[in-house]
Amino acid sequence: MKRFTRLEEIRRLDPYRDASEIYRLSSAYEFPWDYTRALELALYRTYAVPSIGRLLAETAELTGRAQKRYDDTTLLLDAIVEHGFRSAEGRTAVRRINQMHRSYEITNEDMRYVLCTFVVMPKRWIDAYGWRRLSRHEIVATAEHYRTLGRHMGIQDIPGSYEEFEALLDAYEEAHFAWDAGARRVSDATLDLMASWYPRPLAPLLRTSTLALLDDRLLRAFRYPPPGPATRALVRRGVRARGRFVRLMPPRRTAHHARQNREVKGYPDGYRLERLGTWPVPGVRGCPVRRLDVTAGE
C-alpha cells in the first residue's frame, strides 16, 4: 500500500452518503493520534464558556473523577465511529449519551457550540500538525458525521456546512469566553490528568507544552500567563516535526480506534457501553451539563 492509497479510497466515496465511513477511515487509519489530541483540546476549550465550565466544577466529575470522565467520553464517542450509528453499539452509545444529558438543563446554544468544537478543532489541528492536510471530502464528511450525531442528540439549528460550524464556533467564543473560578479548577484538573499519563518528573514540562499549543483567547479566559515566544515556537515545531516523520512512514494497515489509546486506563478488564458514564440525579451531581430540552431522540 502506498502512502496516499487510503486518501484515494476516501475520495471515491460520497462525503454526504458515506460521511461516517470517511470519518472512520480518516480518524482510525490516517490520523488516529492527531484526532485524539484534537478532540481532547476540543472538549477542553469548552470549559472556557462559564455556563459549561462552572457546572462541570459543581458536579465535580472532572475535578474528582477526571480519568473516568475522560474514559467514558472517549469510549462512547468511539463506539459510534467504530460501529456506526445504526449498529447496536452505536445506538447504545447514543442512548447512553442522551440519558446522561436528559435530566439537566443546558441551552441549545451551548450544546451546539460543543458540537462545533468536534468539527472544527480536528481540522485546525491536522492542518497545522498532521502529516498532510485534510481533503475536502474529509472536511465535508466530518461535518456530516457530527450533524448526524447532533440530530440524534436533539440539538436544534445545527450548522449546514463546515464553514458554518467554524463561523459559529468563532462567534460563540468571542461572545462567551470569560473567566470563571470553577472553570479554572476544571482546567487545572484536566491539565493534571494529561500530565499523569506520563512519568511524574515530566509533569511541569508537559503542562507548559500543552499551554504552548493553546491560543491566546483560551489562555486569557483561564488567566494563564502565555508561554514565551521561544517556548511556543519550540513546542509547535516539535509537533509539526512529528507529522513530517509520520509522512515518511508506511501507511497504517490496521485501524486504531480511540478505545485502544494508552490514555484510556479505567477499564483494564473490559467495559459494557450501557454501563459507561454517570447516572445523574436532577439538581444534584452527575452529568456535566444540564439541559432544557428533554425530547432528544435516541
Disulfide bonds with the S-S distance in Angstrom:
none
